[in-house]
Amino acid sequence: MIPETTYKHKLEQLLPVSDQLIPNITQESDFHLAYLEYNSLSQTELLTRAGYFKTIGNTQTDHYKMCNTTNTNFFGSAKQQEYQRKYRYAIRYASHGIFPYKGKFHPQLIRGILNSIPVTKEMTVLDPMCGSGTTNIEAALLGIDSIALDVSPFCRFMTQVKSEIFSISAEELKGLIIDTENYCNVFSSIRSVKAVDYLNQRPEVSNLAFLAYLDAVGYTSRNRSLSLIKAYKRVLKKYVTHITPFLNFLNKQRIGSVKVLPEGSAKKIPLPSRSVDVIITSPPYTDMIDYVKNDYEILKLFVNDPNKLYTEVMGLRGSTESDRIHNYLNDLKIVLAEYKRILKTNGKLVMIIGFNSRQDKTYNLRCKTSEIMKEAGFQIEKKIHRQLEGTKHILEGETLYFLDS
């Protein structure tokens, strides 16, 4: 049997010498998205929007220039820094580089999805399970307006802060370093997100200072060898070092707006019917990642009892794995019905769903997921399978479902 032609091979046949891919693309799924965005955008659009290309017509793309200009400071162990260098065009650029949130998208992946649809500046994008805001930040960088929603108040706050960074000046960032100890004392004494109201700063700046504090709280809850004040100073310095080159590079005129909804969930979205052009989102990977447990110390600064979120987060409700999978699939039906209501006629939905071979074989999850999508009235246009690096003990990969409403 002759093997199917790979997208890497298709690109090799298609691209002229003047059009070069970003370095370190190795996965077939990334070659696939590169192929899609190359065929969906004009040459001019590729220069300003493409996420998988270094040059178009021998001219460097904006994405390549941005990453080389702003994504130059690497942190952590030698192994972590090696990983960051390898994927400097995929993961840590812009405001994506602050707060390492478990289970987040690769931003480059989302950019490729936005381009392959393609989403235009006249459209509105929604992520109703926004997590750390990757979809919304990528849309904003492409000049596209978006809406964010999450059942977790911490995730809503994190997305808001990452989008507000676009309006902060480099001088305001320098001021954060000067008052680091004062900020930490205020946050530690009040122990609530309301502490941002006590800082003599613009809300956008105070919120960034508090996000760094939350990052330090999470780190010290896992690593008791470092004091909170030392962790906070380290985190805030890292934020400022990472963000400053990006702000100097940024063209604020091209940034799309991000509206973070203050309440609601993917099962009950507080938006009118037929109001959104595109939904790009990822439900929790069944019960593979316990987001409530992971964020527990941080969530205590937002809600009185984080345990109540176990009844609201998809995949975590139930006393046994079988119960949790059953509830997850039922919630998926409710969520897809709500997406169908929200999307405009001919709207697009892209869902990124992780998989684990053991659960998939035991519960036939991928097959049932496809059936639920079809029952909700969506047509599966295409599926792209992607391997995940560094998460094989939890997840082996994820599937990108491109759906027509």
Secondary structure, DSSP 8 states (H G I E B T S, - for coil): ------HHHHHHHH--TTSEE-TT---HHHHHHHHHHHHHS-HHHHHHH-SSEEEETTEE-HHHHHHHHH-----SSHHHHHHHHHTTTTTSSGGGGSS--TT---HHHHHHHHHHTT--TTSEEEETT-TTTHHHHHHHHTT-EEEE--S-HHHHHHHHHHHHGGG--HHHHHHHHHTHHHHHHHHHHH-SGGGGGGSSS-HHHHHHHHHHHHHHHHHHHH-TTS-HHHHHHHHHHHHHHHHHHHHHH--GGG---EEE-SS-BTTB--S-TT-EEEEEE----TTSS-HHHHTHHHHTTT-S-GGGGGGTSTT--SSSHHHHHHHHHHHHHHHHHHHHHHEEEEEEEEEEEEE-HHHHHHH-HHHHHHHHHHHTT-EEEEEEEEE-SS-TTT-SEEEEEEEE-
